[in-house]
């Protein structure tokens, strides 16, 4: 029977991902099968999980998914020895208004699955106060059980002793303490961690993290704190409609932000997916019946995309007769132009009138509920789609027919409506699930 554990923290940037990867690899090195999940809408971490475990990881999201969909997704851990769900932000951080089965908080997943929470605490600049924070998190919500704590970035043995004593007095188990160790820091950029596939040394980095954590953390005690878990049969699956039977999917360093569970759901529904690289100046497969451009980092490659004539002409020819859809960065590339962070304007494919700029960055972040005012691949007018938006681009022009009426998690209407022109459609949000 698998052992389930949630890894969370009081806030972002404390070391959840590094500890998750290190524990997963350390247990895998001991011969255990480890399955990871990501709570919340982060689309980068699952690739790191897969690198650490050798098993595909997916997102589970209480705001966008119902309990049946979450049960379906976590069911892949049935044959594992250990199942780890990495949280996002702080343990109880979600949105103000409840979504499908919760607010998107990691605590929702912990309570829903009955898995205890391993807290990563960074006591930098404090000592006994770290115990007060851990105790507050332990007691905040009755249905969430705390397994214990791993301390990260401890300054000295004396510092560790002060924090340990306070946590012991509060009745909170301390499984280990990690001194500062720059060699296992994961590189970051403006949308989070640099993607796993862009890091040639990711395997060595995870190995070093596993060695370091095994040296400072009681792996047996952590494993013993996990809950024996008997997965409940899922009544239904994701109920996701693929955008077509044969899907040409842009896939490279500029186009990689798509949720793994969406691709799995498309394949499970019978769709075939062929990939192509716009950065390698490749055009979509001419035999496909729909083309999908995910988000990613087109702003880092805008000059190359603008110069790749075969990709641009091939995509335009495809869109003459068949649907093309772009999400976030893919949407920007379907537009007329993209201005990069240096203020240089690059022509994009021109299938839509959208023009965006990174010269004056402004963060757009949050869950989105879209009611389609026009059809898009796989979905008809009136369909309600749940997704998440995270980008720093500014809209210079969005002149085409709005694709949807889009609300944020509070119900407020937002300006990022998406667009439709001819066979081309685009949204700033990344699709997570359909409302049933």
CORWO-V75865 format. One record per residue. N is the residue number from 1. RES is the residue in one letter. PHI is phi in degrees with one decimal (999 if undefined). PSI is psi in whole degrees, 0 to 359 (none if undefined). D_LAST is the distance of its C-alpha to the last C-alpha in Angstrom with 1 decimal. Layout:
N_RES_PHI_PSI_D_LAST / N_RES_PHI_PSI_D_LAST
This chain:
1_X_999_129_31.7 / 2_X_-62.9_154_30.2 / 3_X_-105.8_125_31.1 / 4_X_-107.6_141_28.4 / 5_X_-149.9_140_29.2 / 6_X_-106.4_134_27.6 / 7_X_-107.4_118_29.8 / 8_X_-139.9_188_29.6 / 9_X_-162.6_171_32.1 / 10_X_-72.8_340_33.0 / 11_X_-161.8_174_32.2 / 12_X_-72.7_160_31.6 / 13_X_76.8_15_34.5 / 14_X_-93.3_337_35.9 / 15_X_124.1_21_35.6 / 16_X_-61.0_312_32.4 / 17_X_-64.7_315_31.8 / 18_X_-60.4_315_35.5 / 19_X_-65.7_319_35.6 / 20_X_-59.3_312_32.5 / 21_X_-64.0_319_34.0 / 22_X_-66.7_315_37.4 / 23_X_-63.0_316_36.3 / 24_X_-60.3_314_34.2 / 25_X_-70.2_321_37.2 / 26_X_-63.0_318_39.8 / 27_X_-71.5_324_38.1 / 28_X_-62.4_321_37.5 / 29_X_-64.0_338_41.2 / 30_X_-86.9_1_42.0 / 31_X_95.3_9_40.3 / 32_X_-89.6_147_37.0 / 33_X_-86.7_124_33.6 / 34_X_-118.6_130_31.5 / 35_X_-115.1_130_27.7 / 36_X_-111.1_154_26.3 / 37_X_-135.1_163_23.0 / 38_X_-120.4_121_22.5 / 39_X_-81.8_127_20.8 / 40_X_100.8_183_19.4 / 41_X_-92.4_14_19.1 / 42_X_-67.7_121_22.6 / 43_X_-100.3_4_22.6 / 44_X_-95.3_317_26.4 / 45_X_-59.0_323_27.0 / 46_X_-55.6_328_25.3 / 47_X_-68.6_324_28.0 / 48_X_-65.9_318_30.6 / 49_X_-57.1_314_29.2 / 50_X_-62.5_322_29.4 / 51_X_-64.5_326_33.0 / 52_X_-78.9_327_34.0 / 53_X_-107.6_337_32.6 / 54_X_78.5_10_32.5 / 55_X_-126.9_142_28.9 / 56_X_-63.4_140_25.7 / 57_X_-113.6_150_23.9 / 58_X_-134.5_166_20.3 / 59_X_-87.1_144_18.5 / 60_X_-123.5_135_16.6 / 61_X_-142.9_114_15.2 / 62_X_-75.2_340_14.3 / 63_X_-78.5_321_13.4 / 64_X_-97.0_339_10.8 / 65_X_-117.1_147_9.7 / 66_X_-85.5_173_9.0 / 67_X_-62.4_326_12.1 / 68_X_-64.4_318_11.2 / 69_X_-66.6_318_10.8 / 70_X_-64.2_317_13.9 / 71_X_-61.2_320_15.7 / 72_X_-61.8_316_15.1 / 73_X_-70.9_317_16.6 / 74_X_-74.7_348_19.5 / 75_X_-60.5_342_20.3 / 76_X_-68.4_348_22.4 / 77_X_-86.9_3_24.9 / 78_X_-57.3_322_25.9 / 79_X_-94.0_9_29.0 / 80_X_-90.4_162_30.0 / 81_X_-88.0_324_32.8 / 82_X_-133.1_137_31.4 / 83_X_-123.0_123_27.9 / 84_X_-116.5_128_27.9 / 85_X_-109.6_113_25.1 / 86_X_-84.3_129_26.4 / 87_X_-79.7_176_25.4 / 88_X_-124.2_148_25.2 / 89_X_51.8_217_27.5 / 90_X_-87.3_164_28.8 / 91_X_-53.8_318_27.5 / 92_X_-105.1_10_26.0 / 93_X_-78.1_122_25.2 / 94_X_-150.7_204_21.8 / 95_X_-99.4_167_20.7 / 96_X_-72.3_325_21.8 / 97_X_-103.0_134_18.6 / 98_X_-65.0_141_16.1 / 99_X_-97.3_224_12.7 / 100_X_-68.4_311_9.8 / 101_X_-132.3_9_12.6 / 102_X_172.4_195_15.7 / 103_X_-99.6_3_17.6 / 104_X_90.6_2_17.8 / 105_X_-75.9_148_21.2 / 106_X_-58.2_325_22.7 / 107_X_-59.0_328_23.7 / 108_X_-59.4_315_20.1 / 109_X_-68.1_318_20.1 / 110_X_-59.7_315_23.7 / 111_X_-70.5_319_23.1 / 112_X_-61.6_319_19.9 / 113_X_-91.6_346_21.8 / 114_X_74.8_26_25.2 / 115_X_-97.9_134_26.9 / 116_X_-69.6_162_29.9 / 117_X_-107.5_126_30.3 / 118_X_-94.5_117_33.1 / 119_X_-90.9_135_34.1 / 120_X_-98.3_119_35.8 / 121_X_-115.2_127_38.3 / 122_X_-102.1_105_40.4 / 123_X_-89.1_21_43.5 / 124_X_-56.0_131_45.1 / 125_X_76.0_11_47.2 / 126_X_-152.6_174_46.9 / 127_X_-138.6_266_48.0 / 128_X_-61.9_335_47.5 / 129_X_-60.7_332_44.8 / 130_X_-59.6_325_42.5 / 131_X_-68.6_322_42.7 / 132_X_-63.6_321_41.8 / 133_X_-65.4_314_38.6 / 134_X_-62.7_319_37.7 / 135_X_-65.7_322_38.5 / 136_X_-64.1_318_36.4 / 137_X_-65.1_321_33.4 / 138_X_-61.1_321_34.1 / 139_X_-98.4_358_34.4 / 140_X_-69.7_324_31.7 / 141_X_-139.1_120_28.9 / 142_X_-59.6_326_29.8 / 143_X_-81.1_359_27.0 / 144_X_-108.0_123_27.8 / 145_X_-102.2_134_30.9 / 146_X_-94.5_126_33.3 / 147_X_-81.3_317_34.9 / 148_X_161.7_195_37.5 / 149_X_-132.9_143_38.4 / 150_X_-115.6_127_39.6 / 151_X_-86.5_139_41.7 / 152_X_-125.9_143_41.6 / 153_X_62.5_45_44.3 / 154_X_-72.0_136_46.9 / 155_X_-78.5_326_50.1 / 156_X_-165.5_165_52.8 / 157_X_-56.8_321_53.7 / 158_X_-64.0_317_54.8 / 159_X_-59.2_313_51.5 / 160_X_-58.6_317_49.6 / 161_X_-62.3_318_51.9 / 162_X_-60.6_315_51.3 / 163_X_-70.3_317_47.5 / 164_X_-58.7_314_47.7 / 165_X_-59.6_317_50.0 / 166_X_-66.1_319_47.8 / 167_X_-67.7_319_44.7 / 168_X_-61.9_319_46.7 / 169_X_-63.3_331_48.0 / 170_X_-85.3_0_44.4 / 171_X_76.0_28_43.7 / 172_X_-112.1_126_41.4 / 173_X_-70.4_138_41.9 / 174_X_-110.6_115_42.8 / 175_X_-88.2_347_42.1 / 176_X_168.0_168_43.9 / 177_X_-139.0_128_44.9 / 178_X_-105.1_118_44.7 / 179_X_-69.1_166_47.4 / 180_X_-61.2_138_46.7 / 181_X_-150.5_91_46.4 / 182_X_-62.7_335_45.8 / 183_X_-65.1_341_45.7 / 184_X_-107.8_17_42.2 / 185_X_-75.4_134_40.6 / 186_X_-88.8_130_37.8 / 187_X_-64.6_147_38.3 / 188_X_-124.7_159_36.1 / 189_X_-142.0_192_35.4 / 190_X_-68.5_342_33.6 / 191_X_-106.0_14_30.0 / 192_X_124.4_212_30.9 / 193_X_-68.8_147_32.5 / 194_X_-63.2_135_34.1 / 195_X_-60.5_148_31.9 / 196_X_-57.7_320_33.0 / 197_X_-70.3_346_33.8 / 198_X_-89.6_355_36.2 / 199_X_-110.0_105_38.3 / 200_X_-64.3_332_40.7 / 201_X_-99.4_20_41.9 / 202_X_-61.7_323_38.6 / 203_X_-62.2_317_39.7 / 204_X_-67.0_323_42.9 / 205_X_-63.0_316_41.3 / 206_X_-67.4_321_39.0 / 207_X_-60.6_317_42.0 / 208_X_-65.9_320_44.0 / 209_X_-62.3_318_41.3 / 210_X_-63.9_317_41.1 / 211_X_-62.2_315_45.0 / 212_X_-63.7_314_45.2 / 213_X_-68.2_320_42.6 / 214_X_-62.2_331_44.1 / 215_X_-74.3_332_47.4 / 216_X_-116.4_352_46.3 / 217_X_-124.2_140_43.5 / 218_X_-79.2_93_43.9 / 219_X_-63.0_324_41.3 / 220_X_-66.7_320_42.0 / 221_X_-66.6_320_41.5 / 222_X_-61.8_313_38.1 / 223_X_-62.8_322_37.0 / 224_X_-67.5_339_38.4 / 225_X_-83.1_347_36.3 / 226_X_-71.4_156_33.0 / 227_X_-91.4_134_31.2 / 228_X_-61.9_132_31.3 / 229_X_-129.6_125_27.7 / 230_X_-110.7_103_26.5 / 231_X_-57.0_138_22.9 / 232_X_-86.5_138_20.6 / 233_X_-58.4_135_19.1 / 234_X_-78.7_128_15.4 / 235_X_-68.6_324_13.6 / 236_X_-145.1_170_11.1 / 237_X_-100.4_216_11.2 / 238_X_-80.4_340_9.6 / 239_X_52.6_48_7.8 / 240_X_-103.2_131_9.6 / 241_X_-91.8_120_11.4 / 242_X_-66.6_152_15.0 / 243_X_-72.4_348_16.8 / 244_X_-175.6_176_19.5 / 245_X_-79.1_317_21.5 / 246_X_-118.9_115_24.2 / 247_X_-110.6_123_23.4 / 248_X_-90.0_115_26.3 / 249_X_-111.4_120_25.4 / 250_X_-66.9_130_27.9 / 251_X_-149.6_106_28.9 / 252_X_-168.0_194_31.8 / 253_X_-63.9_338_33.0 / 254_X_-92.6_344_31.7 / 255_X_-137.2_83_28.3 / 256_X_-137.9_0_26.8 / 257_X_-90.6_88_24.0 / 258_X_-142.3_138_20.8 / 259_X_-67.4_130_18.8 / 260_X_-56.8_326_20.0 / 261_X_-67.9_334_16.7 / 262_X_-68.7_315_15.5 / 263_X_-62.5_319_18.8 / 264_X_-62.9_319_18.5 / 265_X_-66.3_322_15.1 / 266_X_-61.8_313_16.6 / 267_X_-64.1_320_19.6 / 268_X_-63.5_332_17.9 / 269_X_-84.5_3_16.3 / 270_X_101.6_2_20.0 / 271_X_-76.4_151_20.5 / 272_X_-109.3_136_23.9 / 273_X_-118.9_124_24.6 / 274_X_-115.6_138_28.0 / 275_X_-104.1_153_29.1 / 276_X_-144.9_158_31.7 / 277_X_-114.1_108_33.5 / 278_X_-60.3_326_34.1 / 279_X_-67.8_333_36.6 / 280_X_-89.4_12_38.5 / 281_X_61.8_39_38.5 / 282_X_-97.6_147_36.4 / 283_X_-97.8_159_34.6 / 284_X_-64.4_152_31.3 / 285_X_-55.9_123_31.7 / 286_X_-65.8_341_32.9 / 287_X_-88.0_354_31.3 / 288_X_-73.9_157_27.7 / 289_X_-106.4_358_25.5 / 290_X_-156.0_149_23.6 / 291_X_-121.2_136_24.8 / 292_X_-127.7_123_22.9 / 293_X_-107.9_107_24.8 / 294_X_-72.3_177_23.3 / 295_X_-77.5_183_24.8 / 296_X_160.4_226_27.9 / 297_X_-125.7_58_31.4 / 298_X_-63.5_334_32.5 / 299_X_-64.6_336_34.7 / 300_X_-83.0_348_36.8 / 301_X_-129.8_21_37.4 / 302_X_-60.8_321_37.4 / 303_X_-62.6_318_41.0 / 304_X_-68.7_318_40.4 / 305_X_-60.9_317_37.3 / 306_X_-63.4_329_39.3 / 307_X_-86.3_346_42.2 / 308_X_-83.7_88_40.3 / 309_X_-66.6_324_41.0 / 310_X_-65.6_317_39.8 / 311_X_-61.8_312_36.3 / 312_X_-65.5_315_36.2 / 313_X_-70.0_323_37.7 / 314_X_-65.2_321_35.7 / 315_X_-68.4_320_32.4 / 316_X_-63.6_318_33.7 / 317_X_-64.0_320_34.7 / 318_X_-61.2_315_31.4 / 319_X_-71.2_348_29.7 / 320_X_-64.0_329_32.1 / 321_X_-126.6_346_30.3 / 322_X_-138.1_157_26.9 / 323_X_-71.0_143_24.0 / 324_X_-129.4_131_24.5 / 325_X_-127.4_141_22.0 / 326_X_-125.5_139_23.0 / 327_X_-110.7_126_21.5 / 328_X_52.4_254_23.8 / 329_X_-58.9_323_27.1 / 330_X_-63.6_323_26.1 / 331_X_-62.8_317_25.4 / 332_X_-62.3_322_28.9 / 333_X_-71.2_332_30.5 / 334_X_-71.3_345_29.2 / 335_X_-78.9_188_31.0 / 336_X_-78.3_317_34.6 / 337_X_-157.5_155_36.0 / 338_X_-133.4_124_35.5 / 339_X_-96.9_125_38.2 / 340_X_-82.7_181_38.6 / 341_X_-63.9_338_39.8 / 342_X_-87.7_2_43.4 / 343_X_85.2_10_42.9 / 344_X_-88.4_129_43.2 / 345_X_-91.1_127_41.2 / 346_X_-118.6_132_39.9 / 347_X_-71.1_135_38.8 / 348_X_-102.8_207_35.4 / 349_X_-82.2_340_34.2 / 350_X_73.9_16_34.0 / 351_X_-74.2_338_31.1 / 352_X_-129.5_162_29.7 / 353_X_-84.5_358_31.9 / 354_X_-56.3_134_30.4 / 355_X_-129.5_131_33.2 / 356_X_-128.4_161_32.9 / 357_X_-142.3_140_35.4 / 358_X_-106.1_5_35.9 / 359_X_-64.6_322_39.4 / 360_X_-119.6_96_38.3 / 361_X_-74.2_138_35.4 / 362_X_-141.2_125_32.9 / 363_X_-75.5_134_30.0 / 364_X_-119.4_117_26.5 / 365_X_-145.2_131_24.2 / 366_X_149.4_168_20.9 / 367_X_-69.2_153_17.2 / 368_X_-135.9_138_15.7 / 369_X_-118.7_116_12.7 / 370_X_-113.7_131_13.3 / 371_X_-104.9_115_12.7 / 372_X_-68.5_127_14.3 / 373_X_-94.5_349_17.6 / 374_X_-145.7_156_18.6 / 375_X_-71.9_154_17.2 / 376_X_-137.2_165_17.3 / 377_X_-53.1_121_17.4 / 378_X_90.5_351_14.3 / 379_X_-142.2_138_12.5 / 380_X_-98.1_171_13.6 / 381_X_-54.3_136_14.7 / 382_X_93.8_346_12.2 / 383_X_-61.2_143_9.3 / 384_X_-109.6_120_8.3 / 385_X_-117.8_138_9.3 / 386_X_-108.1_134_10.5 / 387_X_-153.5_191_14.0 / 388_X_-142.0_139_17.5 / 389_X_-116.1_132_20.8 / 390_X_-154.1_106_24.2 / 391_X_-160.5_169_27.3 / 392_X_-117.8_14_30.7 / 393_X_-85.1_153_31.2 / 394_X_-109.1_135_32.2 / 395_X_-77.9_120_31.2 / 396_X_-88.8_320_34.5 / 397_X_-151.8_142_33.0 / 398_X_-143.5_69_29.6 / 399_X_-84.9_348_30.9 / 400_X_-80.1_176_28.5 / 401_X_-58.8_128_25.8 / 402_X_-60.6_138_23.0 / 403_X_-80.4_326_19.8 / 404_X_-154.3_162_17.5 / 405_X_-93.0_118_17.8 / 406_X_-114.7_131_17.3 / 407_X_-115.0_151_17.4 / 408_X_-85.2_186_18.5 / 409_X_-68.9_343_17.4 / 410_X_-88.4_353_19.7 / 411_X_96.9_359_18.3 / 412_X_-75.6_138_21.3 / 413_X_-73.3_136_21.2 / 414_X_-115.1_164_22.6 / 415_X_-80.7_341_24.9 / 416_X_-81.0_79_23.3 / 417_X_-82.9_348_21.3 / 418_X_75.7_174_21.6 / 419_X_-142.6_159_23.6 / 420_X_-141.3_135_23.9 / 421_X_-150.4_119_27.2 / 422_X_60.2_233_27.8 / 423_X_-90.7_1_25.8 / 424_X_-99.3_136_25.3 / 425_X_-136.6_158_22.4 / 426_X_-159.6_153_22.0 / 427_X_-137.4_155_20.3 / 428_X_-83.5_341_21.7 / 429_X_-91.9_153_18.6 / 430_X_-94.1_127_17.7 / 431_X_-69.2_130_14.1 / 432_X_-109.8_315_12.7 / 433_X_-161.4_160_9.0 / 434_X_-97.5_143_6.1 / 435_X_-69.5_135_3.8 / 436_X_-79.4_none_0.0
